[in-house]
Amino acid sequence: MHFQQNFKFWTSGNNNIDKFIQNTQLSSHIDVKNALEWIPYNRFYNIKYHIAENMYEANWIDGNIQYWNSYNQNWIRKAQNINVELRKLNNLKNITSEFMGEVKIHYVFYGITQDPETKDYMMVLNETCKLCNFICNAKHFQQNFDNWTSVLEWIPYDKLNDIKYIASSRYIANWIDGNIINWNDNDQNWERGQNMMVQLKRLDNPINIALEFIIEAKNYYKVYGITQEPKTKDYMMVLNEE
């Protein structure tokens, strides 16, 4: 009912798409996760095209619907400014529930939008993790891969202060940001334990960094990430004793 009352306030401009979205909404009697939305294109920002994957990446201002608030008579949403993928709909006539089911094998399907310049209709999606079939912590890390290059968490050296030498190839320092605790859906960012003391251990052979090396290190330490001293160019593990 809540969706149906809003039908007159939106249209995609395409009858097939309108009916498809409306059918998903009318079928969502209890669980709104199966309901799609018509999402105006101006609700996205930071839109970037990825040539290799032939899709766009963007931030969705509103975030996805969670439940109906009877008091405010409006939808409660979560994950404002969520990172999403925009993928072109190539065959508008074949939009069916079966098509939606196929898409949902690999993605969370939020809705459909239209680029006002190209007039292309696009699905608004979020790719699920191939291992757990969920938008897990691994996906949040993956969305940030373009911003740095290294292993574990890349920790900029200027995020460390009060650095003191303690022994061969070892230092102690205060890590301003602190380690990751959990993902905050509302802020679309990691919550951290700030201003924590850590050890910096120089990596003597960065070429031989492998998963086995990290696992071995974790037998003795909590390994948070890797940083680089800008003057010496030395790479160092950021860790703490267990």
Secondary structure, 3 states (H helix, E strand, C coil): CCCHHHHHHCCCCCHHHHHHHHHHHHCCCCCHHHCCEECCHHHEEEEEEECCCCEEEEEECCCEEEEEECCCCEEEEECCCEEEEEEECCCHHHCCHHHHHHHCCCEEEEEEEECCCCCCEEEEEEECCCCCCCCCHHHHHHCCHHHCCCCCEECCHHHEEEEEEEECCEEEEEECCCCEEEEECCCCEEEECCCEEEEEEECCCHHHCCHHHHHHHCCCEEEEEEEECCCCCCEEEEEEEC
